[in-house]
Amino acid sequence: MAGLGFLVWILFFDKYSLINQYEDRKVLFGLKKEKQYYQDEIKNTSNDLKDLKNDKTLERFAREKYLMKKENEEIWLVIPDTSKNS
């Protein structure tokens, strides 16, 4: 009986119980996915930074991302209609 009680205690009520182990593994899996996401973002940002060192690329980036323009230019934004007309 004492052995069975000890086993139940270890499996369900201890600091390192099966439930806690499952929850910790779930958190670990989420953190690994998040780590991979941020590593990919760092690579993308590093590539963008390399590209921005070129003047033409810098100009294109400023025009696309921040809608900057030259003095004698006009900018037209074309926004697609997403409403469904039935």
OpenMM code with the backbone's topology and positions (N, CA, C; nanometers):
from openmm import Vec3, app, unit

residues = "MET ALA GLY LEU GLY PHE LEU VAL TRP ILE LEU PHE PHE ASP LYS TYR SER LEU ILE ASN GLN TYR GLU ASP ARG LYS VAL LEU PHE GLY LEU LYS LYS GLU LYS GLN TYR TYR GLN ASP GLU ILE LYS ASN THR SER ASN ASP LEU LYS ASP LEU LYS ASN ASP LYS THR LEU GLU ARG PHE ALA ARG GLU LYS TYR LEU MET LYS LYS GLU ASN GLU GLU ILE TRP LEU VAL ILE PRO ASP THR SER LYS ASN SER".split()
positions = [
    Vec3(0.0829, -0.1193, 0.0000),
    Vec3(0.0000, 0.0000, 0.0000),
    Vec3(0.0872, 0.1254, 0.0000),
    Vec3(0.1940, 0.1201, 0.0789),
    Vec3(0.2810, 0.2376, 0.0860),
    Vec3(0.3470, 0.2632, -0.0490),
    Vec3(0.3856, 0.1569, -0.1169),
    Vec3(0.4469, 0.1713, -0.2497),
    Vec3(0.3490, 0.2291, -0.3503),
    Vec3(0.2245, 0.1829, -0.3474),
    Vec3(0.1211, 0.2341, -0.4373),
    Vec3(0.0928, 0.3809, -0.4072),
    Vec3(0.0859, 0.4146, -0.2793),
    Vec3(0.0650, 0.5549, -0.2402),
    Vec3(0.1794, 0.6421, -0.2878),
    Vec3(0.3005, 0.5924, -0.2742),
    Vec3(0.4180, 0.6671, -0.3197),
    Vec3(0.4133, 0.6871, -0.4712),
    Vec3(0.3765, 0.5832, -0.5456),
    Vec3(0.3679, 0.5908, -0.6911),
    Vec3(0.2625, 0.6923, -0.7351),
    Vec3(0.1465, 0.6900, -0.6706),
    Vec3(0.0406, 0.7865, -0.7028),
    Vec3(0.0898, 0.9280, -0.6719),
    Vec3(0.1563, 0.9438, -0.5602),
    Vec3(0.2086, 1.0757, -0.5232),
    Vec3(0.3075, 1.1270, -0.6286),
    Vec3(0.3982, 1.0437, -0.6700),
    Vec3(0.4991, 1.0827, -0.7683),
    Vec3(0.4357, 1.1143, -0.9036),
    Vec3(0.3375, 1.0335, -0.9461),
    Vec3(0.2783, 1.0506, -1.0781),
    Vec3(0.1867, 1.1721, -1.0879),
    Vec3(0.1176, 1.2077, -0.9797),
    Vec3(0.0152, 1.3116, -0.9912),
    Vec3(0.0374, 1.4354, -0.9038),
    Vec3(0.1003, 1.4238, -0.7899),
    Vec3(0.1048, 1.5348, -0.6966),
    Vec3(0.2431, 1.5962, -0.6789),
    Vec3(0.3452, 1.5329, -0.7253),
    Vec3(0.4814, 1.5809, -0.7072),
    Vec3(0.5086, 1.6995, -0.7993),
    Vec3(0.6155, 1.7705, -0.7705),
    Vec3(0.6573, 1.8846, -0.8523),
    Vec3(0.6842, 1.8410, -0.9961),
    Vec3(0.7325, 1.7193, -1.0159),
    Vec3(0.7661, 1.6670, -1.1474),
    Vec3(0.6640, 1.5625, -1.1933),
    Vec3(0.5372, 1.5878, -1.1690),
    Vec3(0.4335, 1.4912, -1.2042),
    Vec3(0.4156, 1.4842, -1.3560),
    Vec3(0.3393, 1.3858, -1.4006),
    Vec3(0.3147, 1.3699, -1.5432),
    Vec3(0.2435, 1.4915, -1.6024),
    Vec3(0.1524, 1.5470, -1.5282),
    Vec3(0.0784, 1.6648, -1.5762),
    Vec3(0.1737, 1.7827, -1.5946),
    Vec3(0.2602, 1.8051, -1.4978),
    Vec3(0.3572, 1.9143, -1.5098),
    Vec3(0.4548, 1.8894, -1.6245),
    Vec3(0.4951, 1.7652, -1.6427),
    Vec3(0.5861, 1.7324, -1.7528),
    Vec3(0.5205, 1.7612, -1.8875),
    Vec3(0.3937, 1.7264, -1.9016),
    Vec3(0.3209, 1.7514, -2.0259),
    Vec3(0.3112, 1.9013, -2.0533),
    Vec3(0.2747, 1.9780, -1.9518),
    Vec3(0.2629, 2.1233, -1.9681),
    Vec3(0.3979, 2.1863, -2.0019),
    Vec3(0.5032, 2.1397, -1.9367),
    Vec3(0.6368, 2.1924, -1.9653),
    Vec3(0.6799, 2.1606, -2.1085),
    Vec3(0.6471, 2.0426, -2.1567),
    Vec3(0.6819, 2.0060, -2.2950),
    Vec3(0.6040, 2.0914, -2.3950),
    Vec3(0.4785, 2.1216, -2.3633),
    Vec3(0.3979, 2.2076, -2.4484),
    Vec3(0.4591, 2.3472, -2.4571),
    Vec3(0.5006, 2.4017, -2.3453),
    Vec3(0.5636, 2.5333, -2.3412),
    Vec3(0.6954, 2.5302, -2.4184),
    Vec3(0.7735, 2.4249, -2.3999),
    Vec3(0.9010, 2.4111, -2.4696),
    Vec3(0.8801, 2.4072, -2.6207),
    Vec3(0.7810, 2.3330, -2.6678),
    Vec3(0.7526, 2.3253, -2.8103),
    Vec3(0.7156, 2.4636, -2.8649),
    Vec3(0.6328, 2.5374, -2.7914),
    Vec3(0.5951, 2.6725, -2.8337),
    Vec3(0.7158, 2.7649, -2.8398),
    Vec3(0.8030, 2.7537, -2.7424),
    Vec3(0.9227, 2.8379, -2.7408),
    Vec3(1.0175, 2.8039, -2.8556),
    Vec3(1.0263, 2.6759, -2.8907),
    Vec3(1.1108, 2.6373, -3.0037),
    Vec3(1.0564, 2.6942, -3.1344),
    Vec3(0.9240, 2.6916, -3.1519),
    Vec3(0.8635, 2.7504, -3.2712),
    Vec3(0.8886, 2.9009, -3.2756),
    Vec3(0.8751, 2.9658, -3.1615),
    Vec3(0.8975, 3.1095, -3.1532),
    Vec3(1.0434, 3.1435, -3.1832),
    Vec3(1.1349, 3.0621, -3.1337),
    Vec3(1.2775, 3.0825, -3.1594),
    Vec3(1.3066, 3.0728, -3.3083),
    Vec3(1.2489, 2.9720, -3.3741),
    Vec3(1.2698, 2.9554, -3.5187),
    Vec3(1.2141, 3.0746, -3.5955),
    Vec3(1.0973, 3.1236, -3.5538),
    Vec3(1.0373, 3.2404, -3.6189),
    Vec3(1.1307, 3.3610, -3.6088),
    Vec3(1.1827, 3.3860, -3.4906),
    Vec3(1.2704, 3.5016, -3.4730),
    Vec3(1.4038, 3.4844, -3.5451),
    Vec3(1.4534, 3.3623, -3.5539),
    Vec3(1.5769, 3.3402, -3.6308),
    Vec3(1.5530, 3.3683, -3.7789),
    Vec3(1.4377, 3.3284, -3.8302),
    Vec3(1.4046, 3.3578, -3.9694),
    Vec3(1.3895, 3.5079, -3.9916),
    Vec3(1.3270, 3.5763, -3.8971),
    Vec3(1.3119, 3.7211, -3.9092),
    Vec3(1.4467, 3.7917, -3.9054),
    Vec3(1.5380, 3.7439, -3.8233),
    Vec3(1.6725, 3.8024, -3.8176),
    Vec3(1.7427, 3.7848, -3.9516),
    Vec3(1.7302, 3.6672, -4.0130),
    Vec3(1.7907, 3.6446, -4.1450),
    Vec3(1.7318, 3.7392, -4.2483),
    Vec3(1.5985, 3.7513, -4.2495),
    Vec3(1.5330, 3.8395, -4.3460),
    Vec3(1.5751, 3.9845, -4.3261),
    Vec3(1.5810, 4.0284, -4.2031),
    Vec3(1.6199, 4.1654, -4.1742),
    Vec3(1.7655, 4.1896, -4.2107),
    Vec3(1.8509, 4.0928, -4.1866),
    Vec3(1.9921, 4.1064, -4.2242),
    Vec3(2.0067, 4.1172, -4.3755),
    Vec3(1.9299, 4.0368, -4.4491),
    Vec3(1.9331, 4.0456, -4.5945),
    Vec3(1.8831, 4.1811, -4.6433),
    Vec3(1.7762, 4.2318, -4.5814),
    Vec3(1.7257, 4.3642, -4.6172),
    Vec3(1.8301, 4.4720, -4.5890),
    Vec3(1.8995, 4.4590, -4.4788),
    Vec3(2.0025, 4.5573, -4.4435),
    Vec3(2.1155, 4.5565, -4.5458),
    Vec3(2.1561, 4.4366, -4.5895),
    Vec3(2.2593, 4.4277, -4.6932),
    Vec3(2.2124, 4.4956, -4.8214),
    Vec3(2.0859, 4.4710, -4.8578),
    Vec3(2.0307, 4.5307, -4.9794),
    Vec3(2.0204, 4.6822, -4.9695),
    Vec3(1.9918, 4.7329, -4.8509),
    Vec3(1.9726, 4.8768, -4.8344),
    Vec3(2.1020, 4.9565, -4.8457),
    Vec3(2.2139, 4.8893, -4.8440),
    Vec3(2.3406, 4.9606, -4.8580),
    Vec3(2.3614, 5.0086, -5.0012),
    Vec3(2.2804, 4.9602, -5.0943),
    Vec3(2.2824, 5.0048, -5.2321),
    Vec3(2.1835, 5.1216, -5.2454),
    Vec3(2.2225, 5.2326, -5.3113),
    Vec3(2.1384, 5.3520, -5.3185),
    Vec3(2.0067, 5.3276, -5.3913),
    Vec3(2.0108, 5.2528, -5.5016),
    Vec3(1.8875, 5.2272, -5.5758),
    Vec3(1.7910, 5.1437, -5.4926),
    Vec3(1.8426, 5.0485, -5.4230),
    Vec3(1.7579, 4.9644, -5.3378),
    Vec3(1.7010, 5.0464, -5.2230),
    Vec3(1.7803, 5.1362, -5.1685),
    Vec3(1.7338, 5.2224, -5.0607),
    Vec3(1.6186, 5.3100, -5.1085),
    Vec3(1.6324, 5.3639, -5.2282),
    Vec3(1.5265, 5.4479, -5.2838),
    Vec3(1.3990, 5.3664, -5.3051),
    Vec3(1.4119, 5.2470, -5.3611),
    Vec3(1.2951, 5.1618, -5.3839),
    Vec3(1.2276, 5.1258, -5.2516),
    Vec3(1.3077, 5.0949, -5.1511),
    Vec3(1.2541, 5.0604, -5.0193),
    Vec3(1.1761, 5.1780, -4.9602),
    Vec3(1.2340, 5.2969, -4.9684),
    Vec3(1.1669, 5.4150, -4.9133),
    Vec3(1.0363, 5.4430, -4.9869),
    Vec3(1.0366, 5.4233, -5.1169),
    Vec3(0.9147, 5.4480, -5.1952),
    Vec3(0.8063, 5.3456, -5.1610),
    Vec3(0.8420, 5.2201, -5.1496),
    Vec3(0.7414, 5.1162, -5.1263),
    Vec3(0.6911, 5.1139, -4.9832),
    Vec3(0.7808, 5.1215, -4.8887),
    Vec3(0.7418, 5.1050, -4.7482),
    Vec3(0.6861, 5.2326, -4.6868),
    Vec3(0.7445, 5.3464, -4.7218),
    Vec3(0.7077, 5.4707, -4.6550),
    Vec3(0.6416, 5.5710, -4.7482),
    Vec3(0.6094, 5.5277, -4.8701),
    Vec3(0.5399, 5.6096, -4.9682),
    Vec3(0.6089, 5.7445, -4.9916),
    Vec3(0.7398, 5.7448, -4.9918),
    Vec3(0.8146, 5.8661, -5.0200),
    Vec3(0.8168, 5.8894, -5.1699),
    Vec3(0.8293, 6.0155, -5.2079),
    Vec3(0.8266, 6.0488, -5.3492),
    Vec3(0.9244, 6.1609, -5.3781),
    Vec3(0.9531, 6.1765, -5.5070),
    Vec3(1.0351, 6.2889, -5.5494),
    Vec3(0.9481, 6.4121, -5.5565),
    Vec3(1.0095, 6.5296, -5.5726),
    Vec3(0.9341, 6.6549, -5.5691),
    Vec3(0.8270, 6.6648, -5.6767),
    Vec3(0.8555, 6.6222, -5.7967),
    Vec3(0.7616, 6.6404, -5.9075),
    Vec3(0.6756, 6.5179, -5.9333),
    Vec3(0.6591, 6.4321, -5.8384),
    Vec3(0.5821, 6.3102, -5.8565),
    Vec3(0.4540, 6.3122, -5.7743),
    Vec3(0.3601, 6.2326, -5.8194),
    Vec3(0.2378, 6.2091, -5.7425),
    Vec3(0.2290, 6.0606, -5.7126),
    Vec3(0.1729, 6.0277, -5.5994),
    Vec3(0.1565, 5.8877, -5.5619),
    Vec3(0.0088, 5.8528, -5.5676),
    Vec3(-0.0202, 5.7439, -5.6346),
    Vec3(-0.1565, 5.6929, -5.6428),
    Vec3(-0.1605, 5.5579, -5.5733),
    Vec3(-0.2435, 5.5463, -5.4754),
    Vec3(-0.2611, 5.4182, -5.4068),
    Vec3(-0.3797, 5.3457, -5.4688),
    Vec3(-0.3567, 5.2231, -5.5093),
    Vec3(-0.4630, 5.1409, -5.5648),
    Vec3(-0.4964, 5.0348, -5.4610),
    Vec3(-0.6156, 5.0472, -5.4065),
    Vec3(-0.6591, 4.9533, -5.3030),
    Vec3(-0.7665, 4.8637, -5.3640),
    Vec3(-0.7418, 4.7331, -5.3662),
    Vec3(-0.8410, 4.6428, -5.4264),
    Vec3(-0.9685, 4.6372, -5.3443),
    Vec3(-1.0794, 4.6258, -5.4144),
    Vec3(-1.2108, 4.6160, -5.3489),
    Vec3(-1.2291, 4.4732, -5.2996),
    Vec3(-1.2366, 4.4565, -5.1703),
    Vec3(-1.2487, 4.3227, -5.1121),
    Vec3(-1.3921, 4.2866, -5.0773),
    Vec3(-1.4855, 4.3822, -5.0948),
    Vec3(-1.6249, 4.3502, -5.0617),
    Vec3(-1.6832, 4.2610, -5.1715),
    Vec3(-1.7685, 4.1726, -5.1317),
    Vec3(-1.8328, 4.0790, -5.2241),
    Vec3(-1.9679, 4.1360, -5.2673),
    Vec3(-1.9774, 4.1692, -5.3944),
    Vec3(-2.1052, 4.2194, -5.4489),
    Vec3(-2.1753, 4.1050, -5.5192),
    Vec3(-2.2825, 4.0564, -5.4581),
    Vec3(-2.3540, 3.9427, -5.5156),
    Vec3(-2.4809, 3.9865, -5.5801),
] * unit.nanometer
topology = app.Topology()
chain = topology.addChain("A")
for resn in residues:
    res = topology.addResidue(resn, chain)
    for name in ("N", "CA", "C"):
        topology.addAtom(name, app.Element.getBySymbol(name[0]), res)
